[in-house]
Amino acid sequence: MAEREYLVALWIRIWHWTNAALILTLGVTGMSVHFADPALPLVNFALAVRIHNTAGVLLIGAYLFFVVANIVTGNWWHFVPKPPGILQRILEQAMWYGMGVFRGEPHPHEPSKEEHFNALQAVTYWSVMYLLLPVILISGLIYLYPEFAPDTLFGFDGLLPVALTHYLAAVALLLFLLSHIYLGTTGKTVGQMFKMMITGWHEH
Ligand code: HEM
């Protein structure tokens, strides 16, 4: 096997770091708006709202680019968790993250041109990109244009379920991000996978 292999195309890397920067910006400004305290603002309230709305609209653009580029290049296939034995492979991977990695056991999956992701990554990335992000983007868009929300729902203000969905999806995304960054350190070296997401080259 070659010592290093070019696995992550330039467009994926540009999308990935743009997406990460926008989501971090949305996280900081979203927290400023949600836990607003005039005495102790993380970011000034009015400014936080403006940055949050702008970054949100940009994130929708980045997301549409991601979906279209995935279809055009065929890269979407990497995100599909593939049988047979998918549950077994997810379990093996989870066991390795939970125990094997601390015992120095070999990684159960080696990224390759044919299969970028291990089974757990495929399921997680698919769910985040095709379930969680649409929920957060659509609820954010309705929040931005509240005239599209129903006036009332089950006797409550119609925006309440939208607000709740947006908030819970944001918490889930933040939890994903924490685990994503931690699991990113479990390559052959702590920096191996971060380096790959910058240069595109996976070092075996
Ligand atoms: C500071 C924030 C972030 C850091 C440091 C980071 C780091 C990484 C690293 C090291 C990888 C390579 C590991 C792998 O192939 O699984 C990766 C890949 C990936 N990350 Fe992130 N990430 C961040 C934010 C995000 C966010 C917010 C999302 C989605 C909402 C995301 C989605 C992805 C996806 C889909 C891949 C696979 C890309 C590919 O190879 O096709 N990342 N990230």
Residues whose N, C-alpha, C, O or C-beta is under 5 A from the ligand:
A	BS01	HEM	V8 I12 N19 A20 I23 Y125 I181 G184 M193 F194 M197
